[in-house]
Amino acid sequence: MQTTGALGIAGSTALAGCTSSSKSDNGGKNGGSGEMADKIKFFNAGSLKDDPGTKKNIDRFEKKTGIEVEVNEVPWSNLKTTLITQWRNESSKVDAFNGPTWWLADFVAADWVEPLPLTKKHLNKFPDNLKELVMFDGKPYMAPQLGKWGNFLYDKQYFEKQGISSPPDTWDDVLKLGDKVGNDRSAFGFTWANKDVFMFKQFLWQAGGQVFNDKHEPVFADKGVKVFDEFLTPLRKKGLLPSGIQSMNEGNVGDAFIGGKFATVEGWTPLGSRALDEGWKKDRLGIAKPPKGPASRATFQDSNAVGVSAFSKRKKAAKKFAEFMSEEESCKTDMVVEGNPAVMPSVYDSDEVKKKYPKELRDNMKYNLKHATSEIYRLQPQVDDILSSNITPVFLGKKDAHDALTAAQQDIKSLYKKNKIL
């Protein structure tokens, strides 16, 4: 199986051991799915209470099509395991699901998901870097739904009091800003707990590195050491990071920024829209591009998309739902209702979005969409576990960066050889 284009920055590559034999609506693994069903079961990542944009779009879909969507709310941390358990038993309980695009390589390789009948016109509404994450062998397997990449935010009000005229532009600027702000207002807050691998990869790309090359060989160690030696370790030693991993949970980081504890933050959630909703004036909320590392300003492509189970007996209705959730109106609805970045550039120019969000925020989200980077690779959970168990101790100063990353790289190489990917 081969992607249609670049696997993030790793280049066009064939994923060893991946084949695609899923059949069409008239057949499929369970057959008999050609008729339009009047109900589907959708596995959602988390509670709809926390996803009002998704809830609104489901309501719109039901009203427009008459197809009922029964939602199974699965905690984010359990969703991938839940889906895999269903599919290993060839269960038809899942019709459609949402989740991050970086799961897709394993799903397609195992023949667990169906290709989607998205037209070229529909797909061309997404930027190329996003299309490349959902397509294999020239076919789309997930429909992009929403983005959750980080926004770099700063407190303009606090900056002005400190005589600081502009936000940090580079890693070096972030470190220098810490000298001006002091550790009473930690110079750089970001999510690490439960997202350590994602955040590390973003810094790795900014340093000019990547996790794998186009031969599936792990190649992150050297540039990864640069990430720690030139940025993360100096931040920690200067006291410019929150104390302890728990204080770097996604919710905690957002709460701390809105509460006035951090001068700057890179938030994974739609934190800018939340700050405005919770009382910040527009002239207080500063929005900037992510700080540039030695090589780039790359942001992580944390995009949720909707897929259809190969074991579904209601594939036609499920595919209709997947397409609907990735239409322009649905992307716009999610952004207006919930604040998640839209995965279509055109949404940022809609009247509803312009009315709700300041131009600076819209421009920043649009920039991140265009410059977001990702890598899709096989055995993602195992690879990420190996990375996590090594990078977090380095982050805390408990392991040497060179020793830990070299060991992690070798362990991943051994894992790939054992599974005949290398």
Summary of the structure (lengths in Angstrom):
residues: 422
radius of gyration: 21.4
end to end distance: 15.0
largest distance: 68.3
contacts: 1483
relative contact order: 0.19
helix: 47%
strand: 16%
